[in-house]
Amino acid sequence: MSLVFLADISYHAQMANQDIENSKKFESLSKSANVEILTDADSLKTYGKDWTKHYTPKASAVFLPKTTEQVVEIVKWARQTKTALVPSGGRTGLSAAAYATNNEVVVSLQKMNRILELDAFDQTVRCESGVVTEHLQKYALENGFFYPVDFAARGSSQIGGNVATNAGGIKVIRYGLTRQWVAGLKVVTGRGDVLNLNKSLVKNATGYDLRQLFIGSEGTLGIITEVTLSLAKKPKELVVFVMGTNELDSIMQIYKRFKSEMTLIAYEMFTDIALKYVSAQNVARPFATDCKYYVLLELEHESDAYLERATEIFSELLEAGVVIDGTISQSPKQAAELWKLRENITEATSHKQPYKNDVSVRVSRVPEFLSEMSATLKREHPSFEVVWFGHVGDGNLHINILKPDDIAGPQFVEKCKKVDEVMFKMIEKFEGSISAEHGVGLVKKAFLHHTRDKAEIEIMRDIKRVFDPDRILNPGKIFD
Ligand SMILES: Cc1cc2nc3c(=O)[nH]c(=O)nc-3n(C[C@H](O)[C@H](O)[C@H](O)COP(=O)(O)OP(=O)(O)OC[C@H]3O[C@@H](n4cnc5c(N)ncnc54)[C@H](O)[C@@H]3O)c2cc1C
């Protein structure tokens, strides 16, 4: 008993010493660079995590720089004091890549949130990395342009976080991933160098394009402080079709049929289980007929004839029995209502503590993978309710296993980890990716070898050593 007590005192004494050490360390930075620092318990908890729920945040401080120069000072200080930094955006990430679990200092970019310059001729916008995605989208629209990378976390996620994760979302089949829209980047590397990459050039054949290395690097190579994004032309009114079917193969048949004649903006899929949860939250069902699978297709109202042709294709598919029932939006308001069926799934199921997965296979192999994986899940875990949805037009599936009420949280996670092993082996067999768009972070690092071979991972480690020789930037994320 007394031993425990002594150990306890010594633990608290150690912690107190650690706190004193820390505050001395932080004080020097606060004085030299005037960086705002938070160390209260609430802030450490809030900023120490992302949307992933299965880790415990343990940050030692939160730094809130306002300029690139302050970020340079933070990196220099971190090298001197051997302190690990976790770059942090809107903390909507789903791979625990923005978690501080090991006394790291979180560097939040939220105060670097200014839009700096719109260049209407070049169709680019330069902004600080802490600008919220939706804010940038609205700004582009107000100025007659369109920023097309879009997804349900737009109201909180930041442009810097989108670049660091190479965010995808709902319009990838038409506009591509974030990578396609990054015209320039300002980055502070783990050595404290400021790199001004690509400078908005369309053509730039001068050796390695380092900009591309930072896109999707999950904060492990540098802290992005400024981003220049290309902008698209504002689309015409968008029209949404929601169609139901009972056959997996029909999902791709519908896609192929429309795609052969039309330019699709989005093609999403969700199941009857997803619809059950969303419609329980006051979102109207799209039509009365019950179907096993639903697809949501979006296209531009290019002309009346174009829309008429799309409607004819829809009727043909109905007549052929490929589509069981369906509906077409008659106004932007109705289109937005129909989008809720797909976009509200995450929120509508969050009370069931879903264990989330995000994988991809070649587009043509989506039905085959879905059928094989869902049969495996039904056979091995009959009590699991599984919500499948995703951006199937680009081969991306989200698999959310809902926690049964009679299993405790940690036990449930353990079971799901076993499912991961089976699923990622299957992904390897299909030559797919264990992470389509959510990244690797902490969640998937143990499984990276299912998608990347040994030589590739070794090269990634070498690249990290070049940009971050002291391993101060998000250590332990993507790989150890
Ligand atoms: C409801 C919901 C729906 C989602 N849908 C999609 C979707 O359809 N498609 C998709 O791709 N993602 C989706 N996501 C995941 C998430 O929103 C994206 O990964 C997003 O890009 C993360 O941005 P963030 O600012 O929140 O980054 P954070 O979560 O804060 O950080 C993510 C990673 O980026 C790093 N980082 C952040 N800012 C910087 C910076 N300035 N410099 C260097 N590194 C930095 C962090 O260290 C971390 O590694 C969804 C999330 C939610 C909650």
PDBQT file of the ligand as one rigid body, heavy atoms in Angstrom, charges set to zero:
ROOT
HETATM    1  C1  LIG A 501     -18.227  14.563 -41.364  1.00  0.00    +0.000 C 
HETATM    2  C2  LIG A 501     -16.884  14.412 -42.047  1.00  0.00    +0.000 A 
HETATM    3  C3  LIG A 501     -16.840  14.181 -43.411  1.00  0.00    +0.000 A 
HETATM    4  C4  LIG A 501     -15.608  14.069 -44.056  1.00  0.00    +0.000 A 
HETATM    5  N1  LIG A 501     -15.600  13.845 -45.397  1.00  0.00    +0.000 NA
HETATM    6  C5  LIG A 501     -14.432  13.791 -46.041  1.00  0.00    +0.000 A 
HETATM    7  C6  LIG A 501     -14.408  13.593 -47.447  1.00  0.00    +0.000 A 
HETATM    8  O1  LIG A 501     -15.434  13.419 -48.096  1.00  0.00    +0.000 OA
HETATM    9  N2  LIG A 501     -13.202  13.584 -48.063  1.00  0.00    +0.000 N 
HETATM   10  C7  LIG A 501     -12.032  13.761 -47.371  1.00  0.00    +0.000 A 
HETATM   11  O2  LIG A 501     -10.956  13.762 -47.998  1.00  0.00    +0.000 OA
HETATM   12  N3  LIG A 501     -12.032  13.909 -46.040  1.00  0.00    +0.000 NA
HETATM   13  C8  LIG A 501     -13.187  13.935 -45.359  1.00  0.00    +0.000 A 
HETATM   14  N4  LIG A 501     -13.192  14.098 -44.009  1.00  0.00    +0.000 N 
HETATM   15  C9  LIG A 501     -11.899  14.139 -43.280  1.00  0.00    +0.000 C 
HETATM   16  C10 LIG A 501     -11.327  15.551 -43.014  1.00  0.00    +0.000 C 
HETATM   17  O3  LIG A 501     -12.332  16.508 -43.000  1.00  0.00    +0.000 OA
HETATM   18  C11 LIG A 501     -10.255  15.910 -44.044  1.00  0.00    +0.000 C 
HETATM   19  O4  LIG A 501      -9.171  15.022 -43.912  1.00  0.00    +0.000 OA
HETATM   20  C12 LIG A 501      -9.742  17.347 -43.917  1.00  0.00    +0.000 C 
HETATM   21  O5  LIG A 501      -8.932  17.653 -45.030  1.00  0.00    +0.000 OA
HETATM   22  C13 LIG A 501      -8.936  17.600 -42.643  1.00  0.00    +0.000 C 
HETATM   23  O6  LIG A 501      -8.715  18.980 -42.522  1.00  0.00    +0.000 OA
HETATM   24  P1  LIG A 501      -8.495  19.640 -41.077  1.00  0.00    +0.000 P 
HETATM   25  O7  LIG A 501      -8.188  21.081 -41.274  1.00  0.00    +0.000 OA
HETATM   26  O8  LIG A 501      -9.617  19.328 -40.194  1.00  0.00    +0.000 OA
HETATM   27  O9  LIG A 501      -7.169  18.888 -40.634  1.00  0.00    +0.000 OA
HETATM   28  P2  LIG A 501      -6.786  18.254 -39.230  1.00  0.00    +0.000 P 
HETATM   29  O10 LIG A 501      -7.707  17.157 -38.879  1.00  0.00    +0.000 OA
HETATM   30  O11 LIG A 501      -6.593  19.322 -38.227  1.00  0.00    +0.000 OA
HETATM   31  O12 LIG A 501      -5.352  17.638 -39.605  1.00  0.00    +0.000 OA
HETATM   32  C14 LIG A 501      -5.235  16.618 -40.546  1.00  0.00    +0.000 C 
HETATM   33  C15 LIG A 501      -3.745  16.393 -40.849  1.00  0.00    +0.000 C 
HETATM   34  O13 LIG A 501      -3.198  17.548 -41.470  1.00  0.00    +0.000 OA
HETATM   35  C16 LIG A 501      -2.114  18.077 -40.708  1.00  0.00    +0.000 C 
HETATM   36  N5  LIG A 501      -2.213  19.536 -40.824  1.00  0.00    +0.000 N 
HETATM   37  C17 LIG A 501      -3.272  20.321 -40.555  1.00  0.00    +0.000 A 
HETATM   38  N6  LIG A 501      -2.992  21.602 -40.849  1.00  0.00    +0.000 NA
HETATM   39  C18 LIG A 501      -1.703  21.619 -41.307  1.00  0.00    +0.000 A 
HETATM   40  C19 LIG A 501      -0.825  22.640 -41.757  1.00  0.00    +0.000 A 
HETATM   41  N7  LIG A 501      -1.200  23.920 -41.827  1.00  0.00    +0.000 N 
HETATM   42  N8  LIG A 501       0.433  22.280 -42.127  1.00  0.00    +0.000 NA
HETATM   43  C20 LIG A 501       0.840  20.978 -42.097  1.00  0.00    +0.000 A 
HETATM   44  N9  LIG A 501       0.047  19.991 -41.669  1.00  0.00    +0.000 NA
HETATM   45  C21 LIG A 501      -1.203  20.306 -41.280  1.00  0.00    +0.000 A 
HETATM   46  C22 LIG A 501      -2.306  17.534 -39.303  1.00  0.00    +0.000 C 
HETATM   47  O14 LIG A 501      -1.071  17.423 -38.621  1.00  0.00    +0.000 OA
HETATM   48  C23 LIG A 501      -2.879  16.168 -39.622  1.00  0.00    +0.000 C 
HETATM   49  O15 LIG A 501      -1.843  15.311 -39.965  1.00  0.00    +0.000 OA
HETATM   50  C24 LIG A 501     -14.405  14.188 -43.318  1.00  0.00    +0.000 A 
HETATM   51  C25 LIG A 501     -14.454  14.423 -41.947  1.00  0.00    +0.000 A 
HETATM   52  C26 LIG A 501     -15.665  14.528 -41.309  1.00  0.00    +0.000 A 
HETATM   53  C27 LIG A 501     -15.678  14.792 -39.835  1.00  0.00    +0.000 C 
ENDROOT
TORSDOF 0
